[in-house]
Amino acid sequence: MKPLIRGLVVAALHAALVLAIGAKVLTDRATLPRAWARAVPGPGPRFEGRYARLRIVLDGMPTDSAALRRAGNRARLEAREGRLVGHPAASQGELRVATTAVDGTALTTLAEPVTYFVPEGAPDPFARLPGEELWVEVTVPGRGSPRPIQLGLRRDSEIMPLGRP
């Protein structure tokens, strides 16, 4: 086989892989439930290139470390009334959770941060005014980590999505 043909075959395989991943993400966004969750900066640097590291705060989970240990430091996620809610789950297949201190308050978050691509020219999502909280809209798969869709700021009780630049 000529090198040109081999190169075209490899390029076609790469294009098929990228298209399959794109189709999977679009299908998930169309079929899986969506929910908003509070987000706090992840451990280490806030940004890795143009990716922001976010820890997702779970409603409905105990914030006491001893109570989390009794629950196996694991949670099962669900979308309820537009919010991401965690339920203690001892199963090894569920997501790990941890207690995180933010501004002197203990919060239960997913142990593994998620990354969100911040477009060029978009404002720093961590720069907030007093009284504002960073929130992230996610798709909630049956298994695995939630996948971020967009960021928003919560003022009072309303979440306003951050616009694209």
N, C-alpha and C positions, 0 to 999 in steps of 0.2 A: 504494500500500500504506500502511495506517495505521501511525503510529509505534508503537503497541502491538504490532502483528503483527511489525514489523521487530525490535523489542526481543526478542520471544519467539524469533524465528528466530536472532538472534545468541546469546541465552542457550542455546538448544538446541545450536548449533554449539560453543560453549565447553564445555558439559557433555559432548558427544561427544568432543572432544579430550582432556579430562581423563580420561574413562573409557578411551579408547584407550591413553593413556600408562600408566595404572594396570594395564590388562590386559597390556601389554607387560612391565612390571616383574614382575608376578606370574608370567607365563609364563617369563621369564628365570630367576627364582629356582627354578622347578620343574624346568626342563630343563637349564640350564647347570651346569657343574661348580662346586663351591664349594671354597674354600681359605682357610686362615689365613695371614696375613703379618704380620710385625712392622711397626709403625707408629711414626713419629717425627713431632714437630711440623713442620708445613710452614713455609715462609718467611713472614716478616712476622708480623702478629698471629696468635695461636693461634686466636682466635675471630672470626668475622664474624657478629654477632648470635648466634644459637643454633647456628651451624654451626662445627664444628671442622675446621681444615685439617690434613690428614694426608699425610705422604709415606710411600709404601709401599716397604719394604725388600725387595729381590729376592734370594733364595737362588740360588746357582749362577752368579752373575755376577762377573766380575773387579772388584776394588775399586781397582785401579791405573788412574789416568787415562789413561796411554799405552795400556794394553790396551783400555780402553773406546773410545778414539779409533780404534784399529785395527779394532774391531768396528763402527765407525760411530756410536757412542753410541746404539745402538738395541737393543731387546730384543723377543723374542717370549715371550709368557707361556703357562704351562700349569699346571694343578693336578696335583700328583703326591703321592699318599699324604697328602692333606689339607693340603698346603703349596703356597704360590705360588712357582713356580720360573721364573727368567728364563733365556733362552738368547740369546747374542749373535746379532744378525741385522742384516745390512747393508741390508736392504730399506728403502726410504723409507716404506713403509706401516706399519712397526712402531712401537712406542712409544719415545720418547726417554728415555734414562736419564742419571743424573748421579751423581757421587761426592759424598756428604754426610758431613761429620764430626760424629759424635755421641759426646760424652764421650771425645774423643780417639781414637775408632776410625773408620776410613774404612768407609762402607757404600755400596753401590750401591742407589739408589732410583729410582723413576719421577720424571722431571723435573717433571711436572705433578702438584701435590698433588690429592688427592681431598677432597671435603667430606662430612662426616657430621653429620646433624642430631642435636643433643643435646637430648633432651626436657626440658621445664621440670621443675626439681626433681631432675634426675639429677646425680650427683656429677661433678666436674671430671675428665674422663678423663686429663688430664695429671698429676694429683696422684697420685703413686705412692710406695709404700714402697721402701726399698732392697731390691734383688734382684727387683723386679717390672718387667716390660716390658709396654708397651701393644701389643696385637695387634688386628687387624681381620679379620673374616671377609668375604670378597668373592665375588661371582660372577665367573667368568672367561669373558668373551665371546670369540668367535673373532677379532674385531677390536675395537680400541678399549680404553679404560681399564677396569680392573676396577671393579665397583660395590659399595660397602660395604653390608653387611647389618647387622652388629652388632660391638660392641667387646668385647674380653676382656683380662684380665690374665694374664700367664704368671708363675707362681710355680714354681720348680724346673723341672719339665719338663711341667707340666700347664697348659692354658689354660682359665681359668674365665670364661665369658661374664659381662659386666657386666649385672646385672638392670635391668629397667625400674623407675622410681621408683614 
